[in-house]
Amino acid sequence: TIGDDAVALIHLAQMDDDQRHLVEFVDATDGGIPREEKWVVNLSTQFGCPVRCRMCDAGTHFFGNLSAGQMLEQAAGVLASRPSLHPSQTRKLKVHFSRMGEPALNPAVPEALVGLREAYPYENLVAAVATMAPKGSGGFLSKLRSIKDEHYPNGHFQLQFSVNSTDEGHRDTLMPYPKLTLAELAREGKAFHRDGDRKVVLNVAAARGIPLDPAVLASHFAPAHFIVKLTPMNPTETASSRGLGTLVSAGEP
């Protein structure tokens, strides 16, 4: 375990007898908000990642998918690590399938989402899935929509699409894997979002020199269904080696 308890603790665990089966999972706050107000847990879904995004260190290797049980073990490990704070006692408990791996490429993620709700049947639980939406992931998104409606209604589920640029060529460079276009993301996201749901998040890890045109976003994504989230381009070894510097930071808000 490494990190700053006031911000985030990153845990590394070997999930079985295979030494390659290492995962990261995170016990975090949100902008320094006390965990009693909002507790964020980030889970890995794969051992590495086959997408190989040009800013992500997890794409240096891929050794397969985690089982639903292995995903839930990560959540259980974090939530049991603070005996003085029961998961039901925080005002908001957000469990985010967003660390190592591409969730849409692991068919066990829907099972894990159902198991998460069964293990933590609390009103404060919000589940979130971050995906770059690989080509052909419509069936996965349809399953998520059903799980959201049955197990996480009334704003207790959040879907996040990794957009990262408004130029399709740059998106292909940053995320070199077959994926849905902006127009296809807009169609899937609109179908996913219903009255009472959280809006679908368009995440942009904003990098200097990478096109980000608000007019292009506005032409595809209606504010009734989508919100835009600008995040820093984290200084990973992979991003730094390719000259991807962040456009937004705490020092230059």
PEHUDA-V722795 format. One record per residue. PSI is psi in whole degrees, -180 to 180 (NA if undefined). OMEGA is omega as a letter, one per 30 degrees, with the letter a starting at -180 (999 if undefined). NEAR is the number of other ideal C-beta (glycine too) atoms within 8 Angstrom. Layout:
psi->PSI omega->OMEGA near->NEAR
psi->PSI omega->OMEGA near->NEAR
This chain:
psi->132 omega->l near->6
psi->163 omega->l near->4
psi->-171 omega->a near->9
psi->119 omega->a near->6
psi->-28 omega->a near->5
psi->-16 omega->a near->5
psi->-64 omega->a near->8
psi->142 omega->l near->9
psi->126 omega->a near->11
psi->122 omega->l near->10
psi->142 omega->l near->12
psi->130 omega->a near->7
psi->145 omega->l near->9
psi->124 omega->a near->7
psi->-18 omega->l near->11
psi->-159 omega->a near->6
psi->-12 omega->a near->3
psi->117 omega->a near->8
psi->-15 omega->l near->6
psi->-14 omega->a near->7
psi->66 omega->l near->11
psi->139 omega->l near->10
psi->153 omega->l near->14
psi->142 omega->l near->11
psi->154 omega->a near->16
psi->137 omega->l near->14
psi->107 omega->a near->12
psi->161 omega->l near->10
psi->175 omega->l near->13
psi->100 omega->l near->8
psi->30 omega->l near->4
psi->2 omega->l near->6
psi->133 omega->a near->8
psi->147 omega->l near->6
psi->-24 omega->l near->10
psi->-24 omega->l near->8
psi->-44 omega->l near->8
psi->122 omega->a near->12
psi->123 omega->a near->13
psi->130 omega->l near->11
psi->124 omega->l near->16
psi->126 omega->a near->10
psi->151 omega->l near->13
psi->148 omega->a near->14
psi->-15 omega->a near->15
psi->159 omega->l near->15
psi->90 omega->a near->16
psi->-152 omega->a near->12
psi->133 omega->a near->13
psi->-8 omega->a near->10
psi->-36 omega->l near->13
psi->47 omega->l near->10
psi->145 omega->a near->12
psi->1 omega->l near->12
psi->4 omega->a near->13
psi->127 omega->l near->12
psi->-20 omega->a near->7
psi->-20 omega->a near->10
psi->6 omega->l near->13
psi->-11 omega->a near->7
psi->163 omega->l near->7
psi->122 omega->a near->9
psi->24 omega->l near->8
psi->-177 omega->a near->6
psi->150 omega->l near->11
psi->151 omega->l near->14
psi->166 omega->l near->7
psi->-41 omega->l near->11
psi->-39 omega->l near->7
psi->-33 omega->l near->11
psi->-42 omega->a near->16
psi->-30 omega->l near->12
psi->-36 omega->l near->9
psi->-48 omega->l near->15
psi->-44 omega->a near->15
psi->-39 omega->l near->9
psi->-43 omega->l near->11
psi->-47 omega->a near->12
psi->-19 omega->l near->10
psi->-6 omega->a near->7
psi->-9 omega->a near->6
psi->83 omega->a near->8
psi->-26 omega->a near->4
psi->-8 omega->a near->3
psi->103 omega->l near->10
psi->144 omega->a near->4
psi->-27 omega->a near->12
psi->-11 omega->a near->7
psi->-22 omega->l near->6
psi->149 omega->a near->13
psi->-39 omega->l near->6
psi->128 omega->l near->9
psi->109 omega->a near->12
psi->118 omega->l near->12
psi->116 omega->a near->13
psi->119 omega->l near->13
psi->85 omega->a near->15
psi->9 omega->a near->10
psi->-112 omega->a near->14
psi->133 omega->l near->11
psi->165 omega->l near->15
psi->107 omega->a near->14
psi->-35 omega->a near->12
psi->-13 omega->l near->12
psi->4 omega->l near->10
psi->106 omega->a near->12
psi->-7 omega->l near->6
psi->-8 omega->a near->11
psi->-45 omega->l near->15
psi->-41 omega->l near->11
psi->-41 omega->l near->8
psi->-37 omega->l near->13
psi->-42 omega->l near->15
psi->-43 omega->l near->10
psi->-35 omega->l near->11
psi->-45 omega->l near->13
psi->-39 omega->l near->12
psi->-36 omega->a near->7
psi->-30 omega->a near->9
psi->76 omega->a near->13
psi->51 omega->a near->6
psi->149 omega->a near->8
psi->-22 omega->a near->3
psi->-6 omega->a near->10
psi->128 omega->l near->14
psi->125 omega->l near->14
psi->146 omega->l near->15
psi->144 omega->l near->13
psi->127 omega->l near->14
psi->126 omega->a near->10
psi->149 omega->l near->14
psi->4 omega->l near->12
psi->74 omega->l near->13
psi->154 omega->l near->14
psi->136 omega->l near->6
psi->12 omega->a near->6
psi->12 omega->l near->11
psi->-39 omega->l near->7
psi->-41 omega->l near->7
psi->-46 omega->a near->12
psi->-34 omega->l near->13
psi->-41 omega->l near->8
psi->-42 omega->l near->9
psi->-41 omega->a near->14
psi->-42 omega->l near->10
psi->-42 omega->l near->8
psi->-41 omega->l near->13
psi->-47 omega->a near->13
psi->-36 omega->a near->7
psi->-41 omega->a near->7
psi->-22 omega->a near->8
psi->53 omega->a near->12
psi->174 omega->l near->10
psi->45 omega->l near->4
psi->20 omega->a near->8
psi->15 omega->l near->8
psi->143 omega->l near->14
psi->128 omega->l near->10
psi->135 omega->a near->14
psi->127 omega->l near->14
psi->132 omega->l near->13
psi->114 omega->a near->11
psi->-58 omega->l near->12
psi->-20 omega->l near->12
psi->155 omega->l near->11
psi->3 omega->l near->9
psi->122 omega->a near->10
psi->-35 omega->l near->7
psi->-43 omega->l near->6
psi->-34 omega->l near->11
psi->-40 omega->l near->13
psi->-34 omega->l near->8
psi->-44 omega->a near->8
psi->-36 omega->a near->13
psi->81 omega->a near->13
psi->67 omega->a near->9
psi->142 omega->l near->10
psi->128 omega->a near->5
psi->168 omega->l near->10
psi->143 omega->l near->9
psi->172 omega->l near->7
psi->-42 omega->l near->12
psi->-39 omega->l near->7
psi->-38 omega->l near->9
psi->-41 omega->a near->15
psi->-42 omega->a near->12
psi->-46 omega->a near->8
psi->-42 omega->a near->12
psi->-40 omega->l near->14
psi->-40 omega->l near->9
psi->-30 omega->a near->7
psi->-38 omega->a near->13
psi->130 omega->l near->10
psi->164 omega->l near->6
psi->133 omega->a near->3
psi->-16 omega->l near->6
psi->159 omega->l near->10
psi->145 omega->l near->7
psi->154 omega->l near->8
psi->133 omega->a near->14
psi->132 omega->l near->12
psi->104 omega->a near->14
psi->130 omega->l near->12
psi->109 omega->l near->12
psi->94 omega->a near->11
psi->121 omega->a near->12
psi->146 omega->l near->14
psi->135 omega->l near->8
psi->-3 omega->l near->3
psi->126 omega->a near->13
psi->133 omega->l near->7
psi->98 omega->a near->9
psi->112 omega->l near->8
psi->-32 omega->a near->6
psi->-37 omega->l near->6
psi->-44 omega->l near->10
psi->-45 omega->a near->12
psi->-29 omega->a near->7
psi->-21 omega->a near->5
psi->-41 omega->a near->9
psi->113 omega->a near->13
psi->132 omega->l near->7
psi->-17 omega->l near->6
psi->-22 omega->a near->4
psi->-19 omega->a near->10
psi->151 omega->l near->14
psi->155 omega->l near->8
psi->133 omega->l near->9
psi->113 omega->l near->9
psi->127 omega->l near->7
psi->157 omega->l near->9
psi->151 omega->l near->8
psi->103 omega->a near->14
psi->144 omega->a near->8
psi->60 omega->l near->6
psi->165 omega->l near->9
psi->-39 omega->a near->6
psi->-47 omega->a near->13
psi->-44 omega->a near->15
psi->-39 omega->a near->9
psi->-19 omega->a near->6
psi->10 omega->l near->8
psi->24 omega->a near->5
psi->98 omega->l near->12
psi->152 omega->a near->8
psi->146 omega->l near->12
psi->-27 omega->a near->10
psi->145 omega->l near->9
psi->167 omega->l near->7
psi->-34 omega->a near->4
psi->-25 omega->l near->4
psi->72 omega->a near->5
psi->NA omega->999 near->5
